[in-house]
Every structure is written in structure tokens, then in C-alpha cells.
């Protein structure tokens, strides 16, 4: 029996929360498209799995929580929050981030054809990276 769009998207989110790249890949079409919060598009499921691997490394303990959703045909809109931690110079730093977010999933032939996220991206920079740099005094 084929999964509904809601069930498929729910399985995809569960795989993301488990950082299960194998399951994530099995739920994507080969020509999967990811659109990030800045509007950049990434094409191809295999490339996106490598991008997720790097994302999970840079932002450990990443999670998604959905508090409402709707489906219109093969499109599923999701609303909630996501968050995680930061890794800087190989070390997971104290503190964590959380942001309100929305996602749009498009399903094709029982797999995720596209996955888009909509959120503020200020969280992407770890607190230590946001410090104002010390000004250098240059001699003439």
C-alpha cells in the first residue's frame, strides 16, 4: 500500500531527526531538489545527501518539530521549529539555536521530489563568530 504524502513527509522528518542518511536517500527522487532559506537550489539526491552529511556535522543535534501542516495534492506545507548546536573548529560549543520555520515538500511517485525551507538564517553563525573584530591600527 502506498504511503500518503503526509506519511512520506513524516518519515522524511523522522529520518532527518535521526540523522539517518540512508533512509533520507531512499525517500528522495534521484532528481531531488533542495531549496535553502536563502533561495539557493541544489539538484540531485546524492549531492543533497552529502550536503546533509556536512550540515549534520556543522550543526550537531539538529532537529525539526512540526506543530501544523496541510496537504494540497502532492504538496505538503509544514510549520514549526528547528534547532541544534554549532560545531566550531571541530568542537561542539555550549548553547543551542532554535528558529521558527516552514517547509514545503513536493511528492512525486511516492518520494520527496523537492524540499524547501523558509526561515531566518541568523542562527547559522555561532555566537563566537558574531563578535566584532578588533580593529588593526596600520602605520602609514
C-alpha positions as CSV (number, residue, x, y, z in Angstrom):
1,X,0.0,0.0,0.0
2,X,1.4,3.4,-1.0
3,X,2.1,6.0,1.7
4,X,0.1,9.2,1.8
5,X,2.1,12.4,1.2
6,X,1.8,13.2,4.9
7,X,3.2,9.7,5.9
8,X,6.1,10.1,3.4
9,X,7.0,13.6,4.7
10,X,6.6,12.4,8.3
11,X,9.0,9.6,7.5
12,X,11.5,12.0,5.9
13,X,11.4,14.3,9.0
14,X,11.9,11.3,11.3
15,X,14.9,10.3,9.2
16,X,16.3,13.9,9.4
17,X,15.8,13.9,13.2
18,X,17.6,10.6,13.4
19,X,20.3,11.8,11.0
20,X,19.6,8.7,9.0
21,X,21.1,9.5,5.6
22,X,20.3,6.1,4.2
23,X,16.6,6.4,4.9
24,X,16.6,10.0,3.7
25,X,18.2,9.0,0.4
26,X,15.6,6.2,0.0
27,X,12.8,8.7,0.3
28,X,14.2,11.1,-2.3
29,X,13.7,11.0,-6.0
30,X,17.0,10.8,-8.0
31,X,16.4,14.3,-9.3
32,X,15.6,15.7,-5.8
33,X,15.8,19.5,-5.4
34,X,16.6,21.2,-2.2
35,X,15.9,25.0,-1.8
36,X,17.6,26.6,1.2
37,X,16.3,29.6,3.2
38,X,18.3,31.9,1.0
39,X,16.8,30.6,-2.2
40,X,19.8,28.6,-3.4
41,X,18.8,25.4,-5.2
42,X,20.8,22.1,-5.0
43,X,20.0,19.4,-7.6
44,X,20.3,15.7,-7.2
45,X,19.7,13.4,-4.3
46,X,23.3,12.1,-4.0
47,X,24.6,15.7,-3.8
48,X,22.0,16.6,-1.2
49,X,22.9,13.6,1.0
50,X,26.5,14.9,1.0
51,X,25.2,18.3,1.9
52,X,23.1,16.9,4.7
53,X,26.2,15.0,6.0
54,X,28.1,18.3,6.2
55,X,25.1,20.1,7.7
56,X,24.7,17.5,10.4
57,X,28.5,17.8,11.2
58,X,28.4,21.6,11.3
59,X,25.1,21.8,13.3
60,X,25.0,18.7,15.6
61,X,21.8,17.6,17.3
62,X,19.7,19.3,14.5
63,X,16.0,18.6,15.0
64,X,12.7,19.5,13.4
65,X,9.4,19.9,15.3
66,X,6.2,20.3,13.3
67,X,3.2,21.7,15.0
68,X,0.9,22.1,12.0
69,X,0.7,21.0,8.4
70,X,-1.6,20.8,5.4
71,X,-1.5,18.9,2.1
72,X,-2.8,20.1,-1.3
73,X,-2.4,17.3,-3.8
74,X,1.3,16.2,-3.8
75,X,2.4,19.3,-1.9
76,X,2.8,19.4,1.9
77,X,3.2,22.6,3.9
78,X,4.8,22.3,7.3
79,X,5.1,24.8,10.1
80,X,7.1,24.5,13.3
81,X,10.6,24.9,14.6
82,X,14.1,23.6,14.1
83,X,17.2,23.9,16.1
84,X,20.5,22.3,17.1
85,X,24.0,23.2,18.2
86,X,27.1,24.6,16.5
87,X,30.5,22.9,15.8
88,X,33.4,25.4,15.6
89,X,36.9,24.3,14.8
90,X,35.8,20.7,15.5
91,X,34.3,21.4,18.9
92,X,30.6,21.5,19.8
93,X,30.2,24.8,21.6
94,X,27.8,25.4,24.5
95,X,24.4,26.7,23.8
96,X,22.0,25.9,21.0
97,X,19.9,27.7,18.4
98,X,16.2,27.4,17.6
99,X,14.2,29.2,14.9
100,X,10.6,29.2,13.6
101,X,10.5,27.7,10.2
102,X,8.2,26.5,7.4
103,X,8.9,23.8,4.8
104,X,7.3,22.8,1.5
105,X,7.7,19.3,0.3
106,X,6.6,18.1,-3.1
107,X,6.0,14.4,-3.6
108,X,6.3,12.6,-6.8
109,X,5.8,8.8,-7.4
110,X,6.0,8.1,-3.6
111,X,9.2,10.0,-2.9
112,X,10.2,13.5,-2.0
113,X,10.9,15.4,-5.2
114,X,11.7,18.8,-3.6
115,X,12.3,20.1,-0.1
116,X,12.3,23.8,0.7
117,X,12.8,25.6,4.0
118,X,11.8,29.1,4.9
119,X,13.3,30.7,8.0
120,X,15.6,33.4,9.3
121,X,19.2,32.3,8.8
122,X,20.9,34.4,11.5
123,X,21.3,31.3,13.6
124,X,23.8,29.8,11.2
125,X,26.7,31.8,12.7
126,X,27.8,30.5,16.0
127,X,27.9,33.2,18.8
128,X,31.8,33.3,18.8
129,X,31.6,34.0,15.0
130,X,29.4,37.1,15.6
131,X,32.0,39.1,17.7
132,X,33.0,42.4,16.3
133,X,36.6,42.1,15.1
134,X,39.3,44.1,16.8
135,X,40.4,47.0,14.6
136,X,44.0,46.9,13.4
137,X,46.0,50.1,13.5
138,X,48.0,50.4,10.4
139,X,51.1,52.7,10.1
140,X,51.4,54.9,7.1
